């Protein structure tokens, strides 16, 4: 699971170190903004969480959302056990095999999936990971699965 290519993304090392293990979310008040526009800061509370989050640029929001949906379905028998491992896991996971994510995360991921639809880059990346590890991210091939599984 930890080496699955569908959830590993190339990134700027400095920006990634600033992200640390903070969950992805919509930033209200940034304390850090990268040159490309990614932000770290307190979450927009209207989504039910006020902790620190990392918000990627719009171009990558759907990519991360579909990777999270993939991980939740592909590893449902493992990921639910992460609940209570640390504060970040408790902030994003609901401890079930079904929904997997707490409501604010699920809402954010579904919204990001919609505002950043599957692009040619996503399709090429999905194909490259398939050639490397032999499986595809079904949420790239069939974006409608997000709504079919988690609702609109």
N, CA, C and O atoms as a GROMACS GRO file, in nm:
protein
  608
    1UNK      N    1   0.082  -0.118   0.000
    1UNK     CA    2   0.000   0.000   0.000
    1UNK      C    3   0.088   0.127   0.000
    1UNK      O    4   0.058   0.222  -0.072
    2UNK      N    5   0.192   0.128   0.078
    2UNK     CA    6   0.274   0.249   0.089
    2UNK      C    7   0.355   0.279  -0.036
    2UNK      O    8   0.399   0.392  -0.056
    3UNK      N    9   0.376   0.179  -0.121
    3UNK     CA   10   0.452   0.200  -0.244
    3UNK      C   11   0.364   0.198  -0.368
    3UNK      O   12   0.415   0.196  -0.480
    4UNK      N   13   0.234   0.200  -0.351
    4UNK     CA   14   0.142   0.198  -0.464
    4UNK      C   15   0.158   0.327  -0.545
    4UNK      O   16   0.143   0.437  -0.491
    5UNK      N   17   0.189   0.313  -0.672
    5UNK     CA   18   0.215   0.427  -0.758
    5UNK      C   19   0.099   0.520  -0.778
    5UNK      O   20   0.119   0.635  -0.818
    6UNK      N   21  -0.022   0.475  -0.752
    6UNK     CA   22  -0.139   0.561  -0.772
    6UNK      C   23  -0.152   0.670  -0.666
    6UNK      O   24  -0.230   0.763  -0.683
    7UNK      N   25  -0.077   0.659  -0.558
    7UNK     CA   26  -0.084   0.766  -0.458
    7UNK      C   27   0.051   0.835  -0.434
    7UNK      O   28   0.067   0.911  -0.339
    8UNK      N   29   0.146   0.807  -0.521
    8UNK     CA   30   0.277   0.872  -0.512
    8UNK      C   31   0.287   0.975  -0.625
    8UNK      O   32   0.271   0.941  -0.742
    9UNK      N   33   0.313   1.099  -0.587
    9UNK     CA   34   0.321   1.208  -0.685
    9UNK      C   35   0.457   1.276  -0.675
    9UNK      O   36   0.509   1.296  -0.565
   10UNK      N   37   0.512   1.310  -0.789
   10UNK     CA   38   0.634   1.391  -0.790
   10UNK      C   39   0.599   1.529  -0.737
   10UNK      O   40   0.493   1.584  -0.768
   11UNK      N   41   0.688   1.585  -0.656
   11UNK     CA   42   0.659   1.718  -0.600
   11UNK      C   43   0.789   1.791  -0.571
   11UNK      O   44   0.897   1.732  -0.566
   12UNK      N   45   0.776   1.918  -0.551
   12UNK     CA   46   0.888   2.000  -0.506
   12UNK      C   47   0.920   1.959  -0.363
   12UNK      O   48   0.833   1.961  -0.277
   13UNK      N   49   1.044   1.922  -0.338
   13UNK     CA   50   1.084   1.872  -0.206
   13UNK      C   51   1.059   1.970  -0.093
   13UNK      O   52   1.015   1.930   0.014
   14UNK      N   53   1.087   2.097  -0.117
   14UNK     CA   54   1.067   2.196  -0.011
   14UNK      C   55   0.919   2.212   0.021
   14UNK      O   56   0.880   2.215   0.138
   15UNK      N   57   0.837   2.222  -0.084
   15UNK     CA   58   0.693   2.239  -0.063
   15UNK      C   59   0.637   2.115   0.006
   15UNK      O   60   0.554   2.126   0.096
   16UNK      N   61   0.681   1.998  -0.036
   16UNK     CA   62   0.633   1.874   0.026
   16UNK      C   63   0.673   1.866   0.173
   16UNK      O   64   0.597   1.816   0.255
   17UNK      N   65   0.792   1.916   0.205
   17UNK     CA   66   0.832   1.914   0.347
   17UNK      C   67   0.748   2.013   0.428
   17UNK      O   68   0.723   1.990   0.546
   18UNK      N   69   0.706   2.122   0.367
   18UNK     CA   70   0.617   2.217   0.436
   18UNK      C   71   0.479   2.153   0.458
   18UNK      O   72   0.416   2.176   0.561
   19UNK      N   73   0.435   2.075   0.360
   19UNK     CA   74   0.306   2.006   0.376
   19UNK      C   75   0.312   1.908   0.493
   19UNK      O   76   0.215   1.893   0.568
   20UNK      N   77   0.428   1.842   0.509
   20UNK     CA   78   0.446   1.742   0.613
   20UNK      C   79   0.336   1.637   0.601
   20UNK      O   80   0.313   1.584   0.492
   21UNK      N   81   0.267   1.606   0.710
   21UNK     CA   82   0.158   1.509   0.708
   21UNK      C   83   0.022   1.575   0.726
   21UNK      O   84  -0.076   1.508   0.757
   22UNK      N   85   0.016   1.706   0.706
   22UNK     CA   86  -0.112   1.773   0.722
   22UNK      C   87  -0.210   1.721   0.617
   22UNK      O   88  -0.170   1.693   0.504
   23UNK      N   89  -0.336   1.710   0.653
   23UNK     CA   90  -0.434   1.662   0.555
   23UNK      C   91  -0.455   1.766   0.445
   23UNK      O   92  -0.430   1.885   0.463
   24UNK      N   93  -0.502   1.718   0.332
   24UNK     CA   94  -0.542   1.809   0.224
   24UNK      C   95  -0.675   1.872   0.262
   24UNK      O   96  -0.761   1.808   0.321
   25UNK      N   97  -0.690   1.998   0.227
   25UNK     CA   98  -0.814   2.068   0.254
   25UNK      C   99  -0.809   2.208   0.197
   25UNK      O  100  -0.709   2.247   0.136
   26UNK      N  101  -0.915   2.283   0.217
   26UNK     CA  102  -0.923   2.421   0.169
   26UNK      C  103  -0.873   2.515   0.279
   26UNK      O  104  -0.923   2.513   0.391
   27UNK      N  105  -0.775   2.595   0.244
   27UNK     CA  106  -0.712   2.686   0.340
   27UNK      C  107  -0.790   2.816   0.350
   27UNK      O  108  -0.830   2.875   0.250
   28UNK      N  109  -0.812   2.859   0.474
   28UNK     CA  110  -0.879   2.986   0.500
   28UNK      C  111  -0.775   3.098   0.515
   28UNK      O  112  -0.782   3.200   0.447
   29UNK      N  113  -0.680   3.077   0.606
   29UNK     CA  114  -0.576   3.176   0.632
   29UNK      C  115  -0.440   3.109   0.613
   29UNK      O  116  -0.393   3.037   0.702
   30UNK      N  117  -0.376   3.134   0.498
   30UNK     CA  118  -0.247   3.068   0.474
   30UNK      C  119  -0.136   3.124   0.563
   30UNK      O  120  -0.126   3.244   0.586
   31UNK      N  121  -0.053   3.032   0.612
   31UNK     CA  122   0.069   3.071   0.682
   31UNK      C  123   0.189   3.051   0.591
   31UNK      O  124   0.298   3.100   0.620
   32UNK      N  125   0.168   2.979   0.482
   32UNK     CA  126   0.272   2.956   0.381
   32UNK      C  127   0.203   2.943   0.246
   32UNK      O  128   0.101   2.876   0.234
   33UNK      N  129   0.260   3.007   0.143
   33UNK     CA  130   0.213   2.991   0.005
   33UNK      C  131   0.335   2.967  -0.082
   33UNK      O  132   0.430   3.046  -0.081
   34UNK      N  133   0.332   2.858  -0.158
   34UNK     CA  134   0.444   2.826  -0.247
   34UNK      C  135   0.444   2.918  -0.369
   34UNK      O  136   0.347   2.991  -0.392
   35UNK      N  137   0.551   2.915  -0.444
   35UNK     CA  138   0.560   2.997  -0.565
   35UNK      C  139   0.449   2.962  -0.664
   35UNK      O  140   0.402   3.049  -0.738
   36UNK      N  141   0.408   2.834  -0.666
   36UNK     CA  142   0.303   2.793  -0.761
   36UNK      C  143   0.163   2.819  -0.708
   36UNK      O  144   0.066   2.812  -0.784
   37UNK      N  145   0.149   2.850  -0.578
   37UNK     CA  146   0.018   2.883  -0.522
   37UNK      C  147  -0.039   2.782  -0.425
   37UNK      O  148  -0.148   2.805  -0.372
   38UNK      N  149   0.030   2.671  -0.399
   38UNK     CA  150  -0.017   2.578  -0.296
   38UNK      C  151  -0.006   2.648  -0.161
   38UNK      O  152   0.082   2.731  -0.140
   39UNK      N  153  -0.096   2.615  -0.069
   39UNK     CA  154  -0.100   2.685   0.060
   39UNK      C  155  -0.106   2.589   0.177
   39UNK      O  156  -0.158   2.478   0.168
   40UNK      N  157  -0.051   2.635   0.287
   40UNK     CA  158  -0.061   2.567   0.416
   40UNK      C  159  -0.122   2.666   0.513
   40UNK      O  160  -0.081   2.782   0.516
   41UNK      N  161  -0.218   2.622   0.590
   41UNK     CA  162  -0.278   2.712   0.688
   41UNK      C  163  -0.401   2.651   0.751
   41UNK      O  164  -0.430   2.533   0.732
   42UNK      N  165  -0.473   2.731   0.825
   42UNK     CA  166  -0.593   2.680   0.891
   42UNK      C  167  -0.703   2.654   0.789
   42UNK      O  168  -0.717   2.727   0.690
   43UNK      N  169  -0.780   2.551   0.815
   43UNK     CA  170  -0.886   2.509   0.724
   43UNK      C  171  -1.004   2.604   0.729
   43UNK      O  172  -1.028   2.671   0.830
   44UNK      N  173  -1.077   2.610   0.619
   44UNK     CA  174  -1.202   2.685   0.616
   44UNK      C  175  -1.301   2.609   0.703
   44UNK      O  176  -1.341   2.498   0.670
   45UNK      N  177  -1.341   2.668   0.813
   45UNK     CA  178  -1.425   2.598   0.911
   45UNK      C  179  -1.561   2.559   0.856
   45UNK      O  180  -1.624   2.467   0.910
   46UNK      N  181  -1.607   2.625   0.752
   46UNK     CA  182  -1.740   2.592   0.699
   46UNK      C  183  -1.750   2.446   0.656
   46UNK      O  184  -1.860   2.394   0.636
   47UNK      N  185  -1.635   2.379   0.642
   47UNK     CA  186  -1.636   2.239   0.605
   47UNK      C  187  -1.624   2.147   0.726
   47UNK      O  188  -1.610   2.026   0.710
   48UNK      N  189  -1.629   2.203   0.846
   48UNK     CA  190  -1.636   2.122   0.966
   48UNK      C  191  -1.504   2.087   1.031
   48UNK      O  192  -1.498   2.000   1.118
   49UNK      N  193  -1.397   2.154   0.990
   49UNK     CA  194  -1.265   2.124   1.047
   49UNK      C  195  -1.188   2.254   1.054
   49UNK      O  196  -1.192   2.333   0.960
   50UNK      N  197  -1.119   2.278   1.164
   50UNK     CA  198  -1.047   2.404   1.177
   50UNK      C  199  -0.897   2.384   1.199
   50UNK      O  200  -0.826   2.480   1.231
   51UNK      N  201  -0.848   2.262   1.182
   51UNK     CA  202  -0.705   2.237   1.197
   51UNK      C  203  -0.626   2.288   1.078
   51UNK      O  204  -0.680   2.351   0.988
   52UNK      N  205  -0.497   2.259   1.079
   52UNK     CA  206  -0.408   2.300   0.971
   52UNK      C  207  -0.421   2.201   0.854
   52UNK      O  208  -0.423   2.080   0.875
   53UNK      N  209  -0.428   2.255   0.732
   53UNK     CA  210  -0.441   2.173   0.611
   53UNK      C  211  -0.348   2.226   0.503
   53UNK      O  212  -0.298   2.338   0.511
   54UNK      N  213  -0.328   2.143   0.402
   54UNK     CA  214  -0.249   2.181   0.285
   54UNK      C  215  -0.342   2.181   0.165
   54UNK      O  216  -0.412   2.083   0.140
   55UNK      N  217  -0.343   2.291   0.091
   55UNK     CA  218  -0.428   2.303  -0.027
   55UNK      C  219  -0.340   2.311  -0.152
   55UNK      O  220  -0.268   2.409  -0.171
   56UNK      N  221  -0.346   2.208  -0.238
   56UNK     CA  222  -0.270   2.214  -0.363
   56UNK      C  223  -0.336   2.312  -0.460
   56UNK      O  224  -0.448   2.357  -0.438
   57UNK      N  225  -0.266   2.344  -0.567
   57UNK     CA  226  -0.325   2.430  -0.669
   57UNK      C  227  -0.441   2.354  -0.735
   57UNK      O  228  -0.445   2.231  -0.733
   58UNK      N  229  -0.533   2.429  -0.794
   58UNK     CA  230  -0.655   2.370  -0.851
   58UNK      C  231  -0.625   2.260  -0.951
   58UNK      O  232  -0.700   2.163  -0.959
   59UNK      N  233  -0.517   2.273  -1.026
   59UNK     CA  234  -0.482   2.176  -1.130
   59UNK      C  235  -0.461   2.035  -1.076
   59UNK      O  236  -0.474   1.938  -1.151
   60UNK      N  237  -0.429   2.022  -0.948
   60UNK     CA  238  -0.400   1.890  -0.890
   60UNK      C  239  -0.504   1.841  -0.790
   60UNK      O  240  -0.493   1.729  -0.741
   61UNK      N  241  -0.603   1.922  -0.761
   61UNK     CA  242  -0.701   1.884  -0.658
   61UNK      C  243  -0.775   1.756  -0.695
   61UNK      O  244  -0.788   1.666  -0.611
   62UNK      N  245  -0.822   1.745  -0.817
   62UNK     CA  246  -0.892   1.624  -0.859
   62UNK      C  247  -0.802   1.503  -0.862
   62UNK      O  248  -0.844   1.392  -0.830
   63UNK      N  249  -0.676   1.524  -0.899
   63UNK     CA  250  -0.579   1.415  -0.903
   63UNK      C  251  -0.565   1.353  -0.764
   63UNK      O  252  -0.569   1.231  -0.748
   64UNK      N  253  -0.547   1.441  -0.663
   64UNK     CA  254  -0.533   1.391  -0.526
   64UNK      C  255  -0.662   1.326  -0.478
   64UNK      O  256  -0.658   1.223  -0.410
   65UNK      N  257  -0.776   1.385  -0.512
   65UNK     CA  258  -0.904   1.328  -0.470
   65UNK      C  259  -0.921   1.187  -0.526
   65UNK      O  260  -0.958   1.095  -0.453
   66UNK      N  261  -0.893   1.170  -0.655
   66UNK     CA  262  -0.909   1.037  -0.716
   66UNK      C  263  -0.809   0.937  -0.659
   66UNK      O  264  -0.839   0.818  -0.650
   67UNK      N  265  -0.690   0.983  -0.621
   67UNK     CA  266  -0.592   0.895  -0.557
   67UNK      C  267  -0.644   0.851  -0.419
   67UNK      O  268  -0.629   0.734  -0.382
   68UNK      N  269  -0.704   0.942  -0.345
   68UNK     CA  270  -0.760   0.908  -0.215
   68UNK      C  271  -0.877   0.809  -0.230
   68UNK      O  272  -0.889   0.715  -0.152
   69UNK      N  273  -0.963   0.832  -0.328
   69UNK     CA  274  -1.074   0.739  -0.350
   69UNK      C  275  -1.021   0.600  -0.389
   69UNK      O  276  -1.074   0.499  -0.344
   70UNK      N  277  -0.918   0.598  -0.470
   70UNK     CA  278  -0.855   0.472  -0.508
   70UNK      C  279  -0.802   0.399  -0.384
   70UNK      O  280  -0.828   0.280  -0.364
   71UNK      N  281  -0.726   0.471  -0.301
   71UNK     CA  282  -0.669   0.408  -0.182
   71UNK      C  283  -0.778   0.357  -0.089
   71UNK      O  284  -0.766   0.249  -0.031
   72UNK      N  285  -0.885   0.433  -0.075
   72UNK     CA  286  -0.994   0.393   0.015
   72UNK      C  287  -1.061   0.265  -0.032
   72UNK      O  288  -1.101   0.183   0.051
   73UNK      N  289  -1.074   0.246  -0.162
   73UNK     CA  290  -1.140   0.126  -0.212
   73UNK      C  291  -1.043   0.009  -0.228
   73UNK      O  292  -1.077  -0.105  -0.197
   74UNK      N  293  -0.924   0.037  -0.275
   74UNK     CA  294  -0.827  -0.070  -0.297
   74UNK      C  295  -0.778  -0.131  -0.166
   74UNK      O  296  -0.751  -0.251  -0.158
   75UNK      N  297  -0.766  -0.049  -0.065
   75UNK     CA  298  -0.709  -0.093   0.063
   75UNK      C  299  -0.808  -0.080   0.178
   75UNK      O  300  -0.768  -0.054   0.292
   76UNK      N  301  -0.936  -0.098   0.149
   76UNK     CA  302  -1.038  -0.081   0.253
   76UNK      C  303  -1.019  -0.175   0.371
   76UNK      O  304  -1.062  -0.145   0.482
   77UNK      N  305  -0.956  -0.290   0.347
   77UNK     CA  306  -0.935  -0.385   0.456
   77UNK      C  307  -0.818  -0.346   0.546
   77UNK      O  308  -0.797  -0.409   0.649
   78UNK      N  309  -0.743  -0.244   0.507
   78UNK     CA  310  -0.629  -0.199   0.586
   78UNK      C  311  -0.644  -0.056   0.637
   78UNK      O  312  -0.609  -0.026   0.752
   79UNK      N  313  -0.695   0.031   0.553
   79UNK     CA  314  -0.694   0.174   0.585
   79UNK      C  315  -0.780   0.208   0.707
   79UNK      O  316  -0.748   0.302   0.781
   80UNK      N  317  -0.888   0.134   0.728
   80UNK     CA  318  -0.974   0.165   0.843
   80UNK      C  319  -0.901   0.144   0.975
   80UNK      O  320  -0.938   0.202   1.077
   81UNK      N  321  -0.797   0.061   0.974
   81UNK     CA  322  -0.720   0.034   1.096
   81UNK      C  323  -0.628   0.149   1.134
   81UNK      O  324  -0.574   0.150   1.244
   82UNK      N  325  -0.610   0.244   1.044
   82UNK     CA  326  -0.523   0.359   1.073
   82UNK      C  327  -0.586   0.454   1.174
   82UNK      O  328  -0.516   0.532   1.238
   83UNK      N  329  -0.718   0.447   1.187
   83UNK     CA  330  -0.786   0.533   1.284
   83UNK      C  331  -0.721   0.510   1.420
   83UNK      O  332  -0.695   0.395   1.458
   84UNK      N  333  -0.696   0.615   1.494
   84UNK     CA  334  -0.632   0.613   1.626
   84UNK      C  335  -0.481   0.588   1.622
   84UNK      O  336  -0.419   0.570   1.726
   85UNK      N  337  -0.421   0.586   1.500
   85UNK     CA  338  -0.275   0.576   1.492
   85UNK      C  339  -0.207   0.707   1.527
   85UNK      O  340  -0.101   0.709   1.590
   86UNK      N  341  -0.268   0.817   1.486
   86UNK     CA  342  -0.215   0.949   1.518
   86UNK      C  343  -0.324   1.053   1.499
   86UNK      O  344  -0.433   1.022   1.452
   87UNK      N  345  -0.293   1.177   1.535
   87UNK     CA  346  -0.392   1.284   1.528
   87UNK      C  347  -0.440   1.308   1.385
   87UNK      O  348  -0.559   1.329   1.363
   88UNK      N  349  -0.350   1.305   1.288
   88UNK     CA  350  -0.388   1.331   1.149
   88UNK      C  351  -0.485   1.223   1.101
   88UNK      O  352  -0.586   1.254   1.038
   89UNK      N  353  -0.455   1.096   1.130
   89UNK     CA  354  -0.546   0.988   1.091
   89UNK      C  355  -0.684   1.009   1.154
   89UNK      O  356  -0.786   0.986   1.090
   90UNK      N  357  -0.685   1.051   1.278
   90UNK     CA  358  -0.813   1.075   1.346
   90UNK      C  359  -0.889   1.192   1.284
   90UNK      O  360  -1.012   1.194   1.287
   91UNK      N  361  -0.816   1.288   1.228
   91UNK     CA  362  -0.880   1.403   1.168
   91UNK      C  363  -0.945   1.372   1.033
   91UNK      O  364  -1.038   1.442   0.992
   92UNK      N  365  -0.897   1.268   0.964
   92UNK     CA  366  -0.947   1.243   0.828
   92UNK      C  367  -1.022   1.110   0.811
   92UNK      O  368  -1.104   1.098   0.721
   93UNK      N  369  -0.995   1.012   0.895
   93UNK     CA  370  -1.056   0.880   0.880
   93UNK      C  371  -1.169   0.859   0.980
   93UNK      O  372  -1.163   0.905   1.094
   94UNK      N  373  -1.274   0.788   0.935
   94UNK     CA  374  -1.386   0.764   1.025
   94UNK      C  375  -1.382   0.625   1.090
   94UNK      O  376  -1.468   0.592   1.171
   95UNK      N  377  -1.281   0.544   1.055
   95UNK     CA  378  -1.265   0.413   1.117
   95UNK      C  379  -1.352   0.304   1.059
   95UNK      O  380  -1.363   0.196   1.118
   96UNK      N  381  -1.414   0.329   0.943
   96UNK     CA  382  -1.497   0.227   0.878
   96UNK      C  383  -1.436   0.183   0.746
   96UNK      O  384  -1.349   0.251   0.691
   97UNK      N  385  -1.482   0.069   0.696
   97UNK     CA  386  -1.442   0.021   0.564
   97UNK      C  387  -1.534   0.078   0.457
   97UNK      O  388  -1.504   0.067   0.338
   98UNK      N  389  -1.642   0.137   0.496
   98UNK     CA  390  -1.744   0.181   0.402
   98UNK      C  391  -1.720   0.325   0.355
   98UNK      O  392  -1.685   0.348   0.240
   99UNK      N  393  -1.739   0.419   0.443
   99UNK     CA  394  -1.722   0.560   0.407
   99UNK      C  395  -1.575   0.600   0.408
   99UNK      O  396  -1.532   0.679   0.324
  100UNK      N  397  -1.499   0.548   0.499
  100UNK     CA  398  -1.355   0.566   0.517
  100UNK      C  399  -1.320   0.705   0.571
  100UNK      O  400  -1.246   0.716   0.669
  101UNK      N  401  -1.372   0.810   0.509
  101UNK     CA  402  -1.335   0.947   0.545
  101UNK      C  403  -1.441   1.014   0.632
  101UNK      O  404  -1.560   0.985   0.621
  102UNK      N  405  -1.396   1.104   0.718
  102UNK     CA  406  -1.490   1.185   0.795
  102UNK      C  407  -1.561   1.279   0.697
  102UNK      O  408  -1.510   1.304   0.588
  103UNK      N  409  -1.678   1.332   0.735
  103UNK     CA  410  -1.758   1.412   0.640
  103UNK      C  411  -1.686   1.529   0.574
  103UNK      O  412  -1.704   1.551   0.454
  104UNK      N  413  -1.604   1.605   0.649
  104UNK     CA  414  -1.539   1.721   0.586
  104UNK      C  415  -1.440   1.678   0.479
  104UNK      O  416  -1.426   1.748   0.378
  105UNK      N  417  -1.372   1.565   0.498
  105UNK     CA  418  -1.277   1.516   0.398
  105UNK      C  419  -1.352   1.466   0.276
  105UNK      O  420  -1.317   1.499   0.162
  106UNK      N  421  -1.455   1.388   0.298
  106UNK     CA  422  -1.533   1.335   0.187
  106UNK      C  423  -1.594   1.448   0.104
  106UNK      O  424  -1.591   1.443  -0.019
  107UNK      N  425  -1.647   1.547   0.169
  107UNK     CA  426  -1.703   1.662   0.099
  107UNK      C  427  -1.597   1.734   0.016
  107UNK      O  428  -1.622   1.770  -0.099
  108UNK      N  429  -1.480   1.754   0.074
  108UNK     CA  430  -1.370   1.821   0.004
  108UNK      C  431  -1.325   1.739  -0.117
  108UNK      O  432  -1.310   1.794  -0.226
  109UNK      N  433  -1.305   1.610  -0.099
  109UNK     CA  434  -1.258   1.526  -0.209
  109UNK      C  435  -1.358   1.520  -0.323
  109UNK      O  436  -1.320   1.527  -0.440
  110UNK      N  437  -1.485   1.509  -0.291
  110UNK     CA  438  -1.588   1.505  -0.397
  110UNK      C  439  -1.592   1.638  -0.473
  110UNK      O  440  -1.605   1.639  -0.595
  111UNK      N  441  -1.581   1.747  -0.401
  111UNK     CA  442  -1.582   1.879  -0.466
  111UNK      C  443  -1.459   1.896  -0.553
  111UNK      O  444  -1.470   1.945  -0.666
  112UNK      N  445  -1.342   1.857  -0.503
  112UNK     CA  446  -1.219   1.869  -0.581
  112UNK      C  447  -1.226   1.782  -0.706
  112UNK      O  448  -1.180   1.822  -0.814
  113UNK      N  449  -1.283   1.663  -0.692
  113UNK     CA  450  -1.299   1.573  -0.807
  113UNK      C  451  -1.382   1.641  -0.917
  113UNK      O  452  -1.354   1.625  -1.035
  114UNK      N  453  -1.483   1.716  -0.876
  114UNK     CA  454  -1.569   1.784  -0.974
  114UNK      C  455  -1.503   1.906  -1.036
  114UNK      O  456  -1.515   1.928  -1.157
  115UNK      N  457  -1.433   1.986  -0.956
  115UNK     CA  458  -1.376   2.110  -1.011
  115UNK      C  459  -1.250   2.085  -1.094
  115UNK      O  460  -1.211   2.170  -1.174
  116UNK      N  461  -1.187   1.970  -1.074
  116UNK     CA  462  -1.068   1.934  -1.152
  116UNK      C  463  -1.092   1.798  -1.216
  116UNK      O  464  -1.043   1.697  -1.166
  117UNK      N  465  -1.167   1.794  -1.327
  117UNK     CA  466  -1.199   1.666  -1.389
  117UNK      C  467  -1.075   1.597  -1.446
  117UNK      O  468  -0.968   1.657  -1.458
  118UNK      N  469  -1.091   1.471  -1.479
  118UNK     CA  470  -0.983   1.391  -1.536
  118UNK      C  471  -0.927   1.462  -1.659
  118UNK      O  472  -1.001   1.503  -1.749
  119UNK      N  473  -0.796   1.476  -1.661
  119UNK     CA  474  -0.728   1.543  -1.772
  119UNK      C  475  -0.644   1.442  -1.851
  119UNK      O  476  -0.631   1.326  -1.812
  120UNK      N  477  -0.589   1.488  -1.959
  120UNK     CA  478  -0.500   1.403  -2.041
  120UNK      C  479  -0.381   1.359  -1.956
  120UNK      O  480  -0.335   1.246  -1.967
  121UNK      N  481  -0.331   1.449  -1.870
  121UNK     CA  482  -0.218   1.415  -1.781
  121UNK      C  483  -0.257   1.302  -1.687
  121UNK      O  484  -0.178   1.210  -1.665
  122UNK      N  485  -0.378   1.306  -1.630
  122UNK     CA  486  -0.425   1.198  -1.541
  122UNK      C  487  -0.429   1.065  -1.615
  122UNK      O  488  -0.388   0.962  -1.562
  123UNK      N  489  -0.479   1.069  -1.737
  123UNK     CA  490  -0.492   0.946  -1.818
  123UNK      C  491  -0.354   0.888  -1.846
  123UNK      O  492  -0.333   0.767  -1.834
  124UNK      N  493  -0.259   0.974  -1.884
  124UNK     CA  494  -0.122   0.926  -1.911
  124UNK      C  495  -0.057   0.871  -1.784
  124UNK      O  496   0.012   0.769  -1.789
  125UNK      N  497  -0.078   0.937  -1.673
  125UNK     CA  498  -0.021   0.890  -1.546
  125UNK      C  499  -0.081   0.756  -1.507
  125UNK      O  500  -0.008   0.666  -1.463
  126UNK      N  501  -0.212   0.741  -1.523
  126UNK     CA  502  -0.279   0.615  -1.493
  126UNK      C  503  -0.222   0.502  -1.579
  126UNK      O  504  -0.200   0.392  -1.530
  127UNK      N  505  -0.198   0.531  -1.704
  127UNK     CA  506  -0.142   0.430  -1.795
  127UNK      C  507   0.001   0.394  -1.755
  127UNK      O  508   0.039   0.277  -1.758
  128UNK      N  509   0.079   0.493  -1.716
  128UNK     CA  510   0.218   0.467  -1.674
  128UNK      C  511   0.222   0.380  -1.549
  128UNK      O  512   0.302   0.288  -1.540
  129UNK      N  513   0.136   0.411  -1.452
  129UNK     CA  514   0.132   0.329  -1.330
  129UNK      C  515   0.085   0.188  -1.365
  129UNK      O  516   0.136   0.091  -1.309
  130UNK      N  517  -0.012   0.176  -1.455
  130UNK     CA  518  -0.058   0.044  -1.498
  130UNK      C  519   0.057  -0.038  -1.558
  130UNK      O  520   0.073  -0.155  -1.527
  131UNK      N  521   0.135   0.026  -1.644
  131UNK     CA  522   0.248  -0.046  -1.706
  131UNK      C  523   0.350  -0.088  -1.601
  131UNK      O  524   0.414  -0.192  -1.615
  132UNK      N  525   0.366  -0.008  -1.496
  132UNK     CA  526   0.463  -0.037  -1.391
  132UNK      C  527   0.414  -0.143  -1.292
  132UNK      O  528   0.488  -0.236  -1.259
  133UNK      N  529   0.289  -0.130  -1.244
  133UNK     CA  530   0.244  -0.219  -1.136
  133UNK      C  531   0.126  -0.308  -1.173
  133UNK      O  532   0.085  -0.392  -1.093
  134UNK      N  533   0.069  -0.289  -1.294
  134UNK     CA  534  -0.030  -0.384  -1.342
  134UNK      C  535  -0.175  -0.356  -1.304
  134UNK      O  536  -0.261  -0.440  -1.329
  135UNK      N  537  -0.204  -0.242  -1.245
  135UNK     CA  538  -0.344  -0.209  -1.217
  135UNK      C  539  -0.368  -0.060  -1.242
  135UNK      O  540  -0.275   0.019  -1.245
  136UNK      N  541  -0.494  -0.026  -1.259
  136UNK     CA  542  -0.532   0.111  -1.293
  136UNK      C  543  -0.611   0.173  -1.179
  136UNK      O  544  -0.662   0.104  -1.091
  137UNK      N  545  -0.619   0.304  -1.182
  137UNK     CA  546  -0.707   0.374  -1.089
  137UNK      C  547  -0.843   0.386  -1.158
  137UNK      O  548  -0.856   0.461  -1.254
  138UNK      N  549  -0.943   0.313  -1.110
  138UNK     CA  550  -1.073   0.315  -1.178
  138UNK      C  551  -1.141   0.451  -1.173
  138UNK      O  552  -1.230   0.477  -1.255
  139UNK      N  553  -1.103   0.538  -1.081
  139UNK     CA  554  -1.166   0.669  -1.071
  139UNK      C  555  -1.113   0.766  -1.178
  139UNK      O  556  -1.172   0.871  -1.201
  140UNK      N  557  -1.003   0.728  -1.242
  140UNK     CA  558  -0.954   0.802  -1.358
  140UNK      C  559  -1.025   0.749  -1.482
  140UNK      O  560  -1.072   0.827  -1.566
  141UNK      N  561  -1.034   0.618  -1.494
  141UNK     CA  562  -1.101   0.556  -1.609
  141UNK      C  563  -1.252   0.579  -1.607
  141UNK      O  564  -1.314   0.595  -1.712
  142UNK      N  565  -1.309   0.581  -1.489
  142UNK     CA  566  -1.455   0.596  -1.473
  142UNK      C  567  -1.484   0.697  -1.361
  142UNK      O  568  -1.516   0.657  -1.249
  143UNK      N  569  -1.472   0.826  -1.391
  143UNK     CA  570  -1.494   0.928  -1.286
  143UNK      C  571  -1.633   0.920  -1.224
  143UNK      O  572  -1.653   0.966  -1.112
  144UNK      N  573  -1.728   0.863  -1.296
  144UNK     CA  574  -1.865   0.852  -1.243
  144UNK      C  575  -1.873   0.758  -1.122
  144UNK      O  576  -1.972   0.760  -1.049
  145UNK      N  577  -1.770   0.676  -1.101
  145UNK     CA  578  -1.769   0.586  -0.986
  145UNK      C  579  -1.769   0.663  -0.854
  145UNK      O  580  -1.822   0.614  -0.754
  146UNK      N  581  -1.711   0.784  -0.852
  146UNK     CA  582  -1.707   0.862  -0.727
  146UNK      C  583  -1.850   0.884  -0.678
  146UNK      O  584  -1.882   0.857  -0.562
  147UNK      N  585  -1.934   0.935  -0.766
  147UNK     CA  586  -2.073   0.961  -0.727
  147UNK      C  587  -2.149   0.831  -0.701
  147UNK      O  588  -2.233   0.826  -0.610
  148UNK      N  589  -2.121   0.727  -0.778
  148UNK     CA  590  -2.190   0.599  -0.760
  148UNK      C  591  -2.158   0.538  -0.622
  148UNK      O  592  -2.244   0.473  -0.561
  149UNK      N  593  -2.038   0.558  -0.574
  149UNK     CA  594  -1.996   0.499  -0.446
  149UNK      C  595  -2.026   0.592  -0.329
  149UNK      O  596  -2.082   0.549  -0.228
  150UNK      N  597  -1.987   0.720  -0.342
  150UNK     CA  598  -1.998   0.812  -0.229
  150UNK      C  599  -2.112   0.911  -0.241
  150UNK      O  600  -2.130   0.994  -0.152
  151UNK      N  601  -2.187   0.906  -0.346
  151UNK     CA  602  -2.300   0.997  -0.366
  151UNK      C  603  -2.255   1.133  -0.414
  151UNK      O  604  -2.135   1.161  -0.424
  152UNK      N  605  -2.353   1.218  -0.444
  152UNK     CA  606  -2.317   1.352  -0.493
  152UNK      C  607  -2.324   1.445  -0.377
  152UNK      O  608  -2.298   1.564  -0.392
   0.00000   0.00000   0.00000
